[in-house]
């Protein structure tokens, strides 16, 4: 089935899951209405609760729903749909407080009951989730700590929202309607059991061992791991996995890294990781024999999803070369005869990861490599400064609109490349970017 059709199918499933509980509320005997704004506000509340439950499915990393889009896109969708969810939740009490005096009375400290208090606290917890997510880096919250806080607050917010709905009882005053909302709670609880218990147990049963740690240019290290008694899962060049190291799979301290290894060569996996944060700075402490756990593969950033294109153009910045290396190595082993282009932007020659290997690949592939250096050596004859439209157009072939583009690197560079390529006529359907800034 084409990826587009699969994508449409899973979007329809998402909309169906979000709307079904609300449609159930409209069936059967209806309670007397109290006006348009009252009913509209309650519809927002029920819809928001349904969306909250589905949020947990979006981040559970189910491979089939994520396949047409890529997990990175699913996470970005989760982020922005969460903002919409928060606005809907905020509108629910705002409408009632401004139009219904009785609601204002019910929220006074002397009058408030448990189910109304549950709704208030749920809203406050959602506010904390949004604030800590949007400004995590500015608030200097460590990623691992944020993940734990985010999960705990989300669980508590949903439980309190369901308590609020059950206590209010409006529109769910029949057995079938209560059953539907009970099933929402049960399915969510089963999902938590799968994500927090069953999946980590499965990862524990399939450990990997560190085989070697290779120091690379540009403050990067290639972590080479091999499986225990199990087989390496099949993966596409350019995909990624979630790596747990120094902790157990139950710790919620996994981090996403692209495979830099070649899937055509079995027996080991490679991840090339640059020292950028608290976790990545510990990679150099890995020792042979150390246990690591992998959850993957994931991702739609791969040449194997577009096997019949006329050729590939790779645009990499910094450690964004890791998934590109995986794809180039796969092309070389497959003895691919098409013409490919690599734009590789970095600070200096000394900091270009895989610099020597790229020279080797030029001998094995019809590969044109354009290095763009911000700090070039005095005798440099190549491109310098930042990657620009002029540099792109100077080196792209006449048939550039027919090629597939893979872009990975710092977010500003990717945004610039996407924008400039589209301006010179590359169709958006040919642009592929790896988005890891969600962490």
N, C-alpha and C positions, 0 to 999 in steps of 0.2 A: 504494500500500500504506500503511495507517495507520502512524503513527510508533510506536505501541505494538507492532504486529506486527514492524516492523523492529527495534525494540529487543530483543524476545524472540529474534529470529533471531540477532542479533550476540552476545547473551549466550551462546546455544547454541554459536556458532562459537568464542567465547573458551574455554568449558569444554571443547569438543572438542579444541582445540589444546593445552590444558594437560594433558588426560588421555591423549590418543592415544599419545605416546611411552611413558608408563608402562604402558598396556595392552599395547603391543607387547612390553615386557619380560616380561610374564606369559604370552606365547604360546610354543609350541614346548617344547623341552626345558628343564627348569628345573634349576638347580644345587641341591645338597642344602641344606636349610635349617639354620640354626644357632639356631633359637629365635625366638619371636614378637618380642621386643624388637629382635633383630638385624635381622630382615626389615623390621620397622616403621621402624627408623631408616634403612635403605637406601631404602625407599620414599619417605621424606621427602626424602632427598638427591636422588633422581631427579626427584621432583615439583618440588622447588625449582629445579633446573636448567632444567626445562621452563618454569616460570613466569618465570625470569630472562630467557630468550630472548624470551618474549612481551612482556615489559616494553618492549622496544624498539619493538614494533608499536603499543603503546598511545600512545606519544608521537610517532609518526611523522606525525600529523595527516592520516590518511587520511579523506577527507570522508564517504564512504559509511558506514563504521562509526560515525563521530561524529555523523552527522545526527540520529538519534533522541534523543540525549542532550545534545549540545553539547560542544565541546572542553573547556570549563571543567570539566564533570562528569567527562569522561574523565581529566583531569589529577588531579582529586580522587580518583577511583577508583585511579589509578596510585599516588598517595601512600599510601592506606590499604592497598591490596593489597600494597604494598612492605613495610609494617610486618608484615603477616601472613607474607610471604615470609621476612623476617628471622627471625621467631620459629621458622618451620619449619627454616630453615638452622641456627639455634642449637640446636634440639632434636636434630638429626641427630648431631653429635659428642657432645652432652651425654649422650644415652642410651648410646652406645658407650663413652664414658669411664667411666661409672658402673657398667656391667654387664660389660664385656669387658676383663679385664686385658691381653690381647694387644694391644689398641689403645693402651693407655697405654704399653706397651713400645715400640710402633712410633713413637710421637711423641717419644720421648726423643731429644735432639740427636745421640747417637751412633748411633741406629738409624733415624732418619727417612729415607725415600727421597724422590725428586723428586715423585712423584704425591701423596704425603701432604702434603708441604710446599706443593704447589700448592693443596690443599684448605684448609690453614691460612691461607695468604695470601689466598685468595679470601674466606674468612670475615672476616678483618681488614679487607679493602677494603670489604666490605658494611657492616661496622660503621662505618667512616668515612663512607660514603654516608649512613647513617641519622642519624648524629650531626650532620653538616654540613647535612643537609636539615631536621631538626627544629629545630635551634638556629642556623640561618644568620644570622638578624638579631641574636641575642644574641652570636654570635661575630663579628659585624661583617664578614661575608664579602659582598663586593659581588656582586650578582645575576649579572652577566656572568661573573665569575671562578668563582662557584659552578657555573654551568651547564657551564663547560669542565671543571672538576674532577669534577663529577658524571658527565659523559659518559666521561671517561678512566677513572675508577675503575670505572664499570659495565662498560665494554668489557673491562678487565683482569680483573675479577671473573668474568665469564662465561667468558672464555678459560681461566682457571685452573680453574674448576669443571669444564669439559669435559675438560681434561687430567687432572684428578683422577679423573673417571669412567672415562676411557679407561685410565688406569693401573691402577685397581682391577680393572676387567674383570668384576666380578661382575654377573651378569644380562645382560651384553652380549657373551657369549662365542660368539655365532653371527654369521655374515656379515650376515643381514638386520637383526639388532638393531644391529650396528655401523653399518649403512647408515642406519638411521633417525636415529641420533644424529649421523652425518655430515651428513645433510640438514638437521638443526637448525642446525648450524654454518654450512652453505652459505647457507641462507635468511637467517640473521642477517647474514652478511657482505654478501649482496646488498642487504639492507635498508640497511645502513650506506652502501653505494655510492649508493643512491637518495637517502637523506636528506642525506648530506654532499657529494655530487658532482652527481648528475643534477638534483636539485631546485634547488640554488643556480645551476646553469648556466641552468636555465629562467627563474629570477627575473632573472638578468643580462640575458636577452634581452628582458625586458619592464620596462624602467625607467620610473619616474615622475619628474617634475620639480616642484619647489616652485613654485607659481604665486603664492602670497601667504601672508603670516603676519599674522593678525589678533589683536590684543590684546583679551582679554575681561575681564570682571569676575572677581574671585576668584583672582588670580594664575594665570590660564589663558590659553592661546593656541590659536587655531584654525589648524591647518596645512592649507592648501588645496593639493592636488596634482592634476596632470593627467597622463594617459598620454602616452607617446611615440607610436609608430606603431601601437600595439595598442589594442584596445577595452577599456573598463573591464568587468571581470567583473560579471555580474548579482549583486546582493546584496539581502538583505531589510533593511528598516529595523530597527535595533537590533543587527545583527550586528557583528562586529569583524574586524580583520586584524592580522597581525604586521608591524610596521614596522621596517625596517632603515634606519638613517640614520647618516651619518658613517663607515660601514664598508661592506664588501662582504657579499653574502649568505653567503660562506664563513666569516664571522667568528663565527657563533653569537651575535650580539649584537642579535637582534631582540626587540621588546617588543610586547605586545598592547594595542591601543587600539580602542575602539568607533568606528564611523562616527557622526559627528554630522551628516553630509550626508543629503540626501533622495534616495533611489534613483529617485524619479520624475523627477528633473532630471539629465540625462546630461552627460558632459563633464568632470566634476571630482569629486574625493572630498575630504571634510573630516574631520579628526580634531581634537577639542577636548581638549587635554591640560593638566593642572594641574601646576605645579611642586611635586613631592613628593619626588623622589629625584635621584640623580646624573644619570641619563639625561634625565629630564623637565626638569631645570633647563637643559639645553642646547638645548631646543626653540627658545627665543628667539633662538638664534644662527643659525637657518636663514635662508637668503637665496634670493630668487627664482632659479630655474635650477638649484638644487642637486638632485643625483640622490638619490632614495630608492627603496627596493624594498618591495613589499607581497606578503605571502603570505596569501591569503584569497579569499573571505570564509569565516568560521567562526561558529558559535554558533547556539543554539536560542532566544535571547532576542529574540523578534520577534512583533509582532502578526499577521504574515502566516501564522504557524502556527495562529492561532486567529481566522480571519476572520469567523466567524458569531456571535461573542459579543454579548451585549446592549449591552455598552459596556466601556471599559477604565478601570482605575484605575492611575495611575502614582504610584509612591512613590520619590522621588529625594532623595539627600543629597549635597551638594557637587558634585563632577565627575560623579557618577552621572546628572546631567541630560543628559550627552552622548548616550547611546543613546535616551533619552526624546525629546530634541529631534528626532532622526532619525525616530522613529515619529510624533510629532505633526506634523511637516512633511509626511510622507507622507499622513497622514489629511487634512490641509488641502488638499493638491493633488488628492486623490481626492474632495474635496467630501463627506466623510463627515458624515452627519446624526445619528449617535448621540450620546448624552450621555457625556462623559468627565470624569474628575476627575484632577487632579494635586496631590499633596501634595509640597511642595518644602521641605526643611529645610536651613537654613544658619545661619551666624553672624550676618550682618547684611545689609541690603539692598545695601550697597556690594559685598558679596562673592558675590552670587547671580549666577552665570554665566547669560547669556541672559535676564536679568530683563526688559529692554525687549522682547525678542522674544516672551516669553510673553504680554505684554500685547497684542501684535499678533495672536498665535494665538487669543486669546480672542475676537477680532473675526471670525476665519475659521472657528472651530469652536464647537460647543456644549461649551465647555470651562470647567470650574470649577477655579480655581487657589487652593489654600490654602497660603499661605506660613507657615512655622513658624520664627521667628527666635529665636536664643539671646540676641542683643543688639539688641533692637528700638529704634527711635528713640522719643523721649519721647511723641510723639503717635500711636503705633502702635495701631491698633484690631483688628489680626488676632491670630493665635495666636502664643504666645511660649513659650520654653523648649525642651524636647525633644518630639519626636513621641511621643504616648502613645495608649493605647486610647481615652481620652475624646475626644481630638481626632479620631481616626478615626471613631468612632461619631457624633460631632456632624455630620459632613459627608457620610457615606455615605448613599446613597438606601435606600429600603425594600427594593429588589430587589438589595442588595449581594451576596447569595450567588450571583447569576447572572452577575456580572461577572468579567472576567479581570484579574488583578493582576500588574503588572510592577514589581519592586523592585530598585533599584540604588543603591549608596552605600557608606558605611563598614560593615564587617561587623557591629558591634554594632547599628547601626540596622536592618540587614536582618534580623538574628536577632530583634530585638524586634518588627518589623513582621510577620514571618511568624508568630511565636508569638501575638501579640495578634489578628491577623486570624483565625487558626484557632480561637482561644478564643471569638470572637464568632460563629463559625459558618460562616466561609468554607471550603469544601472544599479540601483540600490540592491537588487536581488543578487548581485555579484560581490557584495561587500560582507565579509565575515569578521567579527571582532570577538576577542576573548575578554570577558568582563569579570575581573576579580576584585574590583574596588568595593564590592559588597561586604568584604571582611574588614 
